[in-house]
Amino acid sequence: MALRNYEGSITKRVHMRVRLTAKDWQLYTASMDCGDAADALNDAATKALSCGDPKEAYEIFRKARNEWAEWGAYDSEPGHEFGDLFIEAFGQDAYYKYC
């Protein structure tokens, strides 16, 4: 878990490895193979949550969602899944500010 100073800024990086399935991300698994999209979202989420900067983390994951939108990555469900992880890494205040 990240350590925060009194202003809420990150003082220690979080190391998380995200390994969710396409069904966990709630991608379009009923109509297409979404394994590659899930792998890309996992990689982006892992990189984002480990970068130490909540603004940069949001941008990293947003770009991956946009790239894999055809597979359902830009729907609300993957955003909510990432949001839960984002809060765990950076806290609720950072979530409200950047997400």
Sine and cosine of phi, psi and omega as CSV:
sin_phi,cos_phi,sin_psi,cos_psi,sin_omega,cos_omega
0.00,0.00,0.59,-0.81,-0.01,-1.00
-0.95,0.31,0.56,-0.83,0.13,-0.99
-0.99,-0.11,0.67,-0.74,-0.04,-1.00
-0.86,-0.50,0.59,-0.81,0.12,-0.99
-1.00,0.10,-0.05,-1.00,-0.10,-0.99
-0.89,0.45,-0.35,0.94,0.03,-1.00
-1.00,-0.01,-0.07,1.00,0.04,-1.00
1.00,-0.02,0.05,1.00,0.00,-1.00
-0.99,0.17,0.47,-0.88,-0.03,-1.00
-0.95,0.31,0.75,-0.66,0.06,-1.00
-0.92,-0.40,-0.14,0.99,0.03,-1.00
-0.56,-0.83,0.68,-0.73,0.01,-1.00
-0.96,0.29,0.54,-0.84,0.05,-1.00
-0.99,-0.13,0.66,-0.75,0.05,-1.00
-0.90,-0.43,0.96,-0.27,0.01,-1.00
-0.82,-0.57,0.62,-0.78,0.12,-0.99
-0.90,-0.44,0.88,-0.47,-0.05,-1.00
-1.00,-0.08,0.81,-0.59,0.01,-1.00
-0.69,-0.72,0.96,0.29,0.04,-1.00
-0.98,-0.19,0.49,-0.87,0.06,-1.00
-0.99,0.10,0.17,-0.99,0.07,-1.00
-0.86,0.50,-0.59,0.80,0.06,-1.00
-0.93,0.37,-0.61,0.79,0.06,-1.00
-0.87,0.49,-0.66,0.75,0.03,-1.00
-0.96,0.27,-0.23,0.97,-0.03,-1.00
0.88,0.47,0.74,0.68,0.07,-1.00
-0.99,0.15,-0.03,-1.00,-0.07,-1.00
-0.98,0.19,0.84,0.55,-0.09,-1.00
-0.94,0.34,-0.38,0.92,-0.01,-1.00
-0.95,0.30,-0.43,0.90,-0.08,-1.00
-0.91,-0.41,-0.15,0.99,-0.02,-1.00
-0.32,-0.95,0.29,-0.96,0.08,-1.00
-0.98,0.20,0.86,-0.51,-0.07,-1.00
-0.91,-0.41,0.29,0.96,-0.03,-1.00
-0.86,0.51,-0.69,0.72,0.01,-1.00
-0.91,0.41,-0.62,0.78,0.04,-1.00
-0.90,0.44,-0.68,0.73,0.02,-1.00
-0.89,0.46,-0.67,0.74,0.04,-1.00
-0.88,0.48,-0.67,0.74,0.01,-1.00
-0.91,0.41,-0.66,0.75,0.04,-1.00
-0.91,0.41,-0.64,0.77,0.05,-1.00
-0.87,0.49,-0.72,0.69,0.00,-1.00
-0.89,0.46,-0.70,0.72,0.00,-1.00
-0.91,0.41,-0.67,0.74,0.01,-1.00
-0.90,0.43,-0.67,0.74,0.02,-1.00
-0.88,0.48,-0.73,0.68,0.02,-1.00
-0.89,0.45,-0.70,0.71,-0.05,-1.00
-0.89,0.46,-0.75,0.67,-0.09,-1.00
-0.96,0.29,-0.26,0.96,0.01,-1.00
-0.99,-0.17,-0.04,1.00,-0.12,-0.99
-0.98,0.22,-0.37,0.93,0.03,-1.00
1.00,0.03,-0.09,1.00,-0.03,-1.00
-0.81,-0.58,0.92,-0.40,-0.07,-1.00
-0.88,0.47,-0.58,0.82,0.02,-1.00
-0.91,0.41,-0.72,0.70,0.04,-1.00
-0.90,0.43,-0.63,0.78,0.00,-1.00
-0.86,0.51,-0.71,0.70,0.02,-1.00
-0.87,0.49,-0.69,0.72,-0.02,-1.00
-0.91,0.41,-0.65,0.76,0.01,-1.00
-0.86,0.50,-0.74,0.67,-0.05,-1.00
-0.95,0.30,-0.59,0.81,0.03,-1.00
-0.86,0.50,-0.66,0.75,0.01,-1.00
-0.90,0.44,-0.66,0.75,0.03,-1.00
-0.91,0.41,-0.66,0.75,0.04,-1.00
-0.87,0.48,-0.66,0.75,0.00,-1.00
-0.90,0.43,-0.67,0.74,-0.02,-1.00
-0.90,0.45,-0.56,0.83,-0.06,-1.00
-0.95,-0.30,0.41,0.91,-0.04,-1.00
-0.86,0.51,-0.57,0.82,-0.01,-1.00
-0.87,0.49,-0.40,0.92,0.00,-1.00
-0.99,-0.14,0.14,0.99,0.05,-1.00
0.99,-0.13,0.11,0.99,-0.08,-1.00
-0.93,0.36,-0.37,0.93,0.00,-1.00
-0.99,-0.11,0.10,0.99,0.12,-0.99
-0.95,0.32,0.15,-0.99,-0.07,-1.00
-0.93,0.37,-0.52,0.85,-0.10,-0.99
-0.88,0.48,-0.76,0.65,0.05,-1.00
-0.88,0.48,-0.55,0.83,0.06,-1.00
-0.89,0.45,-0.65,0.76,0.03,-1.00
-0.92,0.38,-0.64,0.76,0.03,-1.00
-0.87,0.49,-0.73,0.68,0.02,-1.00
-0.91,0.41,-0.61,0.79,0.02,-1.00
-0.84,0.54,-0.67,0.74,0.05,-1.00
-0.88,0.48,-0.67,0.74,0.03,-1.00
-0.93,0.37,-0.63,0.77,0.01,-1.00
-0.87,0.49,-0.71,0.71,0.02,-1.00
-0.88,0.47,-0.66,0.75,0.03,-1.00
-0.87,0.48,-0.62,0.79,-0.05,-1.00
-0.99,0.13,-0.67,0.74,-0.18,-0.98
-0.89,-0.46,-0.22,0.98,0.01,-1.00
1.00,-0.10,0.31,-0.95,-0.06,-1.00
-0.90,0.44,-0.64,0.77,-0.02,-1.00
-0.88,0.48,-0.69,0.73,0.03,-1.00
-0.91,0.42,-0.59,0.81,0.04,-1.00
-0.87,0.49,-0.74,0.68,-0.01,-1.00
-0.91,0.41,-0.51,0.86,-0.01,-1.00
-0.98,0.22,-0.63,0.78,-0.16,-0.99
-0.94,-0.35,-0.37,0.93,-0.11,-0.99
-0.98,-0.19,0.00,0.00,0.00,0.00
